[in-house]
Amino acid sequence: MSKFRFAAADYLVALVRSRTAGADRDRGASAIEWVIIAAVVVGIVAGVAAVIMNAIDDRAGNVSECIQGAVNYADC
């Protein structure tokens, strides 16, 4: 008994195989993109934290000076 082969079925099998192979490559690219995005977010958070810490340190210095000169607290 001979086997019947359909060109359309062979084409679909080849198409599915190539798409799944491409999906594996895309999955790796997606992981790299997530690493880059995470690095950018961490950098932004670090920058914002540095700005906030500088503002807090400046204000803490002002409060410390005000407490030391508490005799004339009208300027605080």
Backbone as CSV, one residue per row, in Angstrom:
resi,resn,N_x,N_y,N_z,CA_x,CA_y,CA_z,C_x,C_y,C_z
1,MET,0.840,-1.168,0.000,0.000,0.000,0.000,0.894,1.243,0.000
2,SER,0.651,2.153,-0.879,1.488,3.348,-0.995,0.959,4.451,-0.086
3,LYS,1.894,5.270,0.373,1.536,6.392,1.230,1.200,7.596,0.370
4,PHE,0.122,8.241,0.719,-0.225,9.472,0.020,0.399,10.651,0.756
5,ARG,1.000,11.545,0.011,1.603,12.742,0.593,0.892,13.949,0.022
6,PHE,0.602,14.875,0.891,-0.051,16.103,0.465,0.946,17.254,0.609
7,ALA,1.091,17.988,-0.445,2.041,19.107,-0.432,1.633,20.152,0.605
8,ALA,0.338,20.370,0.740,-0.135,21.362,1.712,0.207,20.930,3.137
9,ALA,0.070,19.641,3.424,0.392,19.143,4.763,1.889,19.267,5.025
10,ASP,2.703,18.942,4.037,4.150,19.088,4.196,4.523,20.552,4.431
11,TYR,3.868,21.437,3.699,4.117,22.866,3.863,3.741,23.315,5.278
12,LEU,2.587,22.867,5.767,2.149,23.258,7.102,3.087,22.729,8.184
13,VAL,3.570,21.515,8.011,4.515,20.956,8.977,5.802,21.777,8.987
14,ALA,6.304,22.116,7.813,7.523,22.924,7.725,7.298,24.314,8.322
15,LEU,6.127,24.884,8.076,5.805,26.208,8.609,5.752,26.186,10.136
16,VAL,5.097,25.178,10.687,4.995,25.078,12.141,6.371,24.869,12.761
17,ARG,7.198,24.047,12.145,8.550,23.820,12.676,9.377,25.100,12.649
18,SER,9.286,25.856,11.569,10.066,27.093,11.486,9.548,28.134,12.474
19,ARG,8.234,28.173,12.683,7.673,29.138,13.641,8.073,28.796,15.074
20,THR,8.086,27.515,15.408,8.483,27.142,16.767,9.969,27.391,16.987
21,ALA,10.785,27.188,15.975,12.214,27.492,16.097,12.411,28.995,16.268
22,GLY,11.642,29.792,15.540,11.718,31.241,15.683,11.236,31.708,17.040
23,ALA,10.251,31.014,17.591,9.740,31.383,18.910,10.807,31.185,19.976
24,ASP,11.629,30.155,19.841,12.715,29.941,20.797,13.725,31.082,20.737
25,ARG,14.025,31.548,19.530,14.949,32.680,19.392,14.316,33.944,19.954
26,ASP,13.025,34.140,19.705,12.341,35.317,20.218,12.278,35.304,21.736
27,ARG,12.163,34.141,22.321,12.099,34.044,23.773,13.403,34.539,24.381
28,GLY,14.525,34.223,23.760,15.810,34.709,24.245,15.938,36.213,24.090
29,ALA,15.469,36.732,22.967,15.504,38.177,22.754,14.611,38.876,23.766
30,SER,13.491,38.277,24.073,12.582,38.864,25.046,13.233,38.931,26.424
31,ALA,13.978,37.907,26.789,14.662,37.907,28.084,15.692,39.028,28.143
32,ILE,16.406,39.240,27.064,17.396,40.322,27.016,16.704,41.678,27.133
33,GLU,15.570,41.825,26.463,14.826,43.080,26.555,14.379,43.341,27.988
34,TRP,13.921,42.306,28.679,13.496,42.471,30.070,14.668,42.861,30.961
35,VAL,15.839,42.317,30.704,17.020,42.684,31.492,17.359,44.153,31.265
36,ILE,17.284,44.597,30.031,17.577,46.003,29.722,16.551,46.916,30.380
37,ILE,15.277,46.561,30.290,14.221,47.367,30.908,14.420,47.424,32.421
38,ALA,14.740,46.281,33.020,14.961,46.253,34.474,16.144,47.129,34.861
39,ALA,17.209,47.104,34.069,18.383,47.930,34.361,18.040,49.416,34.276
40,VAL,17.246,49.793,33.290,16.838,51.195,33.154,15.987,51.614,34.348
41,VAL,15.051,50.767,34.747,14.191,51.085,35.890,15.017,51.210,37.166
42,VAL,15.962,50.309,37.372,16.826,50.385,38.556,17.633,51.681,38.538
43,GLY,18.130,52.075,37.378,18.869,53.333,37.271,18.013,54.544,37.607
44,ILE,16.783,54.547,37.120,15.870,55.659,37.410,15.554,55.709,38.900
45,VAL,15.270,54.559,39.488,14.966,54.511,40.924,16.166,54.983,41.740
46,ALA,17.363,54.586,41.358,18.562,55.020,42.078,18.737,56.535,41.972
47,GLY,18.479,57.096,40.798,18.584,58.543,40.623,17.580,59.302,41.471
48,VAL,16.344,58.831,41.476,15.306,59.476,42.285,15.642,59.352,43.770
49,ALA,16.129,58.195,44.183,16.501,58.002,45.586,17.633,58.951,45.984
50,ALA,18.596,59.159,45.101,19.704,60.072,45.400,19.198,61.503,45.565
51,VAL,18.289,61.922,44.700,17.731,63.276,44.798,16.962,63.439,46.106
52,ILE,16.160,62.443,46.452,15.379,62.513,47.691,16.304,62.528,48.908
53,MET,17.338,61.697,48.895,18.268,61.661,50.030,18.995,62.997,50.198
54,ASN,19.382,63.634,49.095,20.035,64.947,49.189,19.087,65.977,49.782
55,ALA,17.829,65.951,49.358,16.851,66.894,49.893,16.626,66.657,51.383
56,ILE,16.554,65.398,51.782,16.357,65.077,53.203,17.573,65.508,54.020
57,ASP,18.776,65.261,53.511,19.991,65.671,54.231,20.057,67.188,54.395
58,ASP,19.706,67.926,53.335,19.715,69.388,53.422,18.717,69.876,54.465
59,ARG,17.530,69.321,54.435,16.492,69.734,55.383,16.877,69.343,56.812
60,ALA,17.496,68.178,56.970,17.938,67.753,58.303,19.001,68.708,58.841
61,GLY,19.882,69.184,57.975,20.886,70.163,58.392,20.242,71.458,58.844
62,ASN,19.220,71.900,58.114,18.513,73.125,58.495,17.828,72.962,59.851
63,VAL,17.213,71.823,60.070,16.532,71.572,61.344,17.549,71.519,62.478
64,SER,18.694,70.895,62.228,19.740,70.813,63.252,20.237,72.199,63.631
65,GLU,20.450,73.054,62.643,20.894,74.422,62.916,19.832,75.190,63.689
66,CYS,18.581,74.949,63.367,17.489,75.632,64.049,17.409,75.194,65.509
67,ILE,17.623,73.905,65.751,17.575,73.397,67.123,18.738,73.962,67.934
68,GLN,19.916,74.057,67.327,21.085,74.589,68.036,20.889,76.060,68.385
69,GLY,20.213,76.788,67.556,19.960,78.204,67.828,18.559,78.423,68.353
70,ALA,18.092,77.565,69.244,16.710,77.604,69.719,16.408,78.821,70.580
71,VAL,17.400,79.595,70.949,17.152,80.790,71.747,16.308,81.766,70.940
72,ASN,16.628,81.891,69.647,15.863,82.788,68.785,15.180,81.930,67.721
73,TYR,14.119,81.262,68.076,13.470,80.307,67.182,12.507,80.951,66.199
74,ALA,12.430,82.237,66.175,11.529,82.902,65.238,12.011,82.734,63.797
75,ASP,13.296,82.483,63.598,13.830,82.336,62.247,13.626,80.934,61.675
76,CYS,13.184,79.974,62.449,13.073,78.594,61.983,11.901,78.444,61.095
